[in-house]
Amino acid sequence: MDITTTVDGTSARIALRGDLDFDTLPPLRAAADALPAHVTDLLWDLSHTPFMDVTGLHLLFARTPLDGPDRRTTVTGLRRQPLRLLLMAADIHPAAFDLTRLFPDTPPTLPGRATPERP
């Protein structure tokens, strides 16, 4: 796996190439933990991540002391399988896996639905 971290002012982007699983969690956590304290927006770029297991849920939803209330975490570039996992998790337990936190431009989900209804 290859991890690239870019910091621009108060925003950071962490991009990875490869699967997101139990073995890759420690270096990803280390990349996030190494961000300067002034970073308030963290974007996980998963454009080159074809597979994500439940470890991805821990990475994207678990709060660490460095996250604090002032750091917003979002995700971009979700491929089919990682997106499917997130939607399934949100459908099963919407309170724990609130996708509006990761996708701030997404309307709130309806109870029991992982995606909003379309007109």
Steps between C-alpha positions, in 0.01 A plus 500: 500500500610852420385796714531863393425785739451856379444794734372832369430752776242348735409219257669166453449225242615145563491285188573132494562244231400149593253319719387638834510213748633400842864498380481850353325668793814579707678701227176681414440589865863613524453727196191658658667528843802674340287785364573841649264610777374794291344264242121522539391321179620150415406350164557128447547440126405140422508534119761224476357274771306215338430310824418604856405268784348592837833662588398786271198564719729529802729738315224726371267500802710442812601820675855532627630758748665684209172528309340714767175684443665744260627253237253413224562174316365441150558242227521514122559263212309204640501206265221246477591259782600758764188705423284189529652420841432854626140493374441160659644615833286816492191296416559260791597762759438857374582666833847345517578539131364843414602552138408868511813545711720351227306654212398844630310592181276192534144554628422319827390139459153381582458244780572152367645627171866548411420741218245777472186447294506639150206700370 
